[in-house]
């Protein structure tokens, strides 16, 4: 018997497509920059989709921080 896991996303996480919309680029660009480390935020893969820490990303985007030390 297999059990299914339910993933509950909180407002603390955003998808690459939302981050790309805020930056004006493609989700592929966001994924590549996350893997290279040029966007210094925590991220995770949930069911094959990359999610970014919202507070860290918004702080980095506004230029308030260069490190992933928010939230």
QUIQUI-V251464 format. One record per helix or strand of 3 or more residues. SS is the DSSP state (helix for helix, strand for strand). FROM is the first residue (numbers start at 1). LEN is the number of residues. If there is no record, write none. Layout:
# QUIQUI-V251464
[[SS/FROM/LEN] [SS/FROM/LEN]]
This chain:
# QUIQUI-V251464
[[strand/13/3] [helix/16/8] [helix/27/10] [strand/43/4] [strand/49/5] [helix/54/8]]
